[in-house]
């Protein structure tokens, strides 16, 4: 949901990303002061799972002959981090919010 269904104003992308955090799971409209809460928590877990899965597949396909285990872990972490943000961006376009106030 990119726009407030109540007044039609656009939500900031920063606020939509903050709503993925459990502490800030509500999103507020700056125009009409309506509050919306995300009604789908499965998407967050799904994005983390998919990003880890993608990073492991990429790491296995690359077949790097790196001897240092720490470098391999760092590479997996970077790939997972980047793919998680890409997946969160794509999922954020389709997540629905329900009105709280």
N, C-alpha and C positions, 0 to 999 in steps of 0.2 A: 504494500500500500504506500503510494507516494504522496497522495493528497488526502486531506481531511475530508471525510464524506459530509461533515456537517457544514463547513464553510467553503471548502474547495481550495484552501491554501496549501502550498507545498511544504512537506516536512523536510527538514534538513537531513542530508545523508549522515551527518555526524550523529544526530539524534537517533536515527534508525539503527546505526551501528551500536550506540550505547544501549539500546533496548535489548540487545542480545545478551547483555550481562544480567545475571540474576538480581543484582543489587539495583539496577536501573532498568527494570523490565517494562516500564511504562513509557509511553511517548506522549508528549504534550503539544497541543496545537498552540502556536504563538498568537494566532488571531482570535480564536473563540474560546480559548482556555479549556478545551475538551481534552480528556485523558483517555488514552487507549492502551490496552494491554494485549500483548502477544498471546494468542491462543494455541500456539503450536510449538512445544518444546522439543519435539522430535527432530526438527530441522537442525537445531544446534548440534545435537549428537551425531546426526547424519553427516553434517559438514565436516566434523572432526574425523569421523570414521573414513569418509571418502578421501579426505586429504592425506591421511596416513596411508591408506591403501594405494593412492596414486604415487606417493613418494616412495613407497617400497617397490612398486612396479618399475618406476623410473630407475631406481638404484640397481635393481636386478638386471635391467636391460642395458644399462651403461657398462656394466662389468669393469669397473675401475679396479686396477691392481694397486690399490692403496694399502700399504702395510699398517699404517697407523689407524687404530680403531676409533680414536677420537675424531679424526677428520671425517671418517665415514658417518659417525653419528651427527656431526655438525652439518654435513651435507644433507642428511635425511631431515634434520630439523629445519633447515632453510627451505627445502623443497616443500615440506609439510606446512610451514608458516605461509609461504606464498600461495600455495594451492588452497589453503584454508580461507584466506582473504578473498580469493577469486570465487570460491564456492559460496562464501557468505554473501558476497555481492550479488551473485546470481539468485541465491535463495531469497535475499531481501526483497527482490522484485515481486515475489509471489506470496510472501507471508501475509496473512490476514490478521488484523487487530480488531478486538471488540471494545466497545466503548464502556468505560468504567464510570465516568462522571459526565 
